Amino acid sequence: MKPIDTEVFERKFDDNQEDILEYLDLSQATRVHQNKIATRRVNVDFPLWMLESLDREAANLGVARQALIKMWLSQHLPPNQQNI
């Protein structure tokens, strides 16, 4: 693991132009296991302006449109509903 300044590391990460693994100590890393949650595919129609706005916001956050929609929905629905 190479030492690096925090600001330099964050810039390299944000720019996504260089592999940053050499700056990480993965010797203690563990894999996070997510519970398998039942899912169902649904179709939702959005106006074009809304899709374009979602795509811009998703690009700003560096996530896919579907991930953005899931994040926003989970933030606005009551918590702990996954066990129902």
C-alpha positions in Angstrom: 0.0 0.0 0.0 1.4 3.4 -1.0 0.9 6.4 1.3 -1.2 9.2 -0.3 -2.7 12.5 0.9 -6.4 12.4 1.4 -7.2 15.2 -1.1 -5.0 13.6 -3.7 -6.7 10.2 -3.2 -10.2 11.8 -3.4 -9.2 13.6 -6.6 -7.9 10.4 -8.2 -11.0 8.6 -7.2 -13.4 11.3 -8.5 -11.5 11.7 -11.8 -11.6 7.9 -12.3 -8.5 8.1 -14.5 -6.2 5.9 -12.4 -6.5 2.6 -10.5 -6.5 3.5 -6.8 -6.2 -0.1 -5.5 -2.5 0.4 -4.8 -3.4 3.0 -2.2 -5.8 0.8 -0.3 -5.0 -1.8 2.4 -7.3 -4.7 1.4 -5.8 -7.2 3.9 -8.7 -6.6 6.3 -11.4 -6.2 3.7 -14.6 -8.2 4.0 -17.4 -8.8 1.6 -20.8 -7.4 2.7 -23.5 -9.9 2.1 -26.9 -8.4 1.3 -30.0 -10.3 2.2 -31.8 -11.7 -0.9 -34.9 -9.5 -1.2 -37.7 -10.6 -3.4 -38.1 -8.4 -6.4 -40.6 -7.9 -9.2 -40.1 -6.1 -12.5 -42.6 -3.2 -13.1 -43.0 -0.9 -16.0 -43.5 2.8 -15.3 -44.1 5.5 -17.9 -42.3 8.8 -17.3 -42.6 12.0 -19.3 -39.5 12.7 -21.4 -38.5 15.8 -19.4 -38.6 13.7 -16.2 -36.4 10.9 -17.8 -33.9 13.6 -18.9 -33.9 15.1 -15.4 -33.4 11.7 -13.8 -30.5 10.9 -16.2 -28.8 14.2 -15.4 -29.1 13.7 -11.7 -27.9 10.0 -12.0 -24.9 11.1 -14.0 -24.1 13.8 -11.4 -24.1 11.1 -8.7 -22.4 8.5 -10.9 -25.1 6.0 -10.6 -27.6 4.4 -13.0 -31.1 5.8 -13.4 -32.6 2.7 -11.8 -30.3 3.0 -8.8 -31.3 6.7 -8.4 -35.0 5.9 -8.5 -34.5 3.1 -5.9 -32.5 5.4 -3.6 -35.1 8.2 -3.8 -38.0 5.8 -3.3 -36.3 4.2 -0.3 -35.7 7.6 1.2 -39.4 8.5 1.0 -41.1 5.2 2.0 -41.6 4.2 5.6 -38.5 2.4 7.0 -38.4 -1.4 7.7 -41.0 -2.4 5.2 -38.9 -5.1 3.7 -40.0 -7.7 6.3 -43.7 -7.4 5.6 
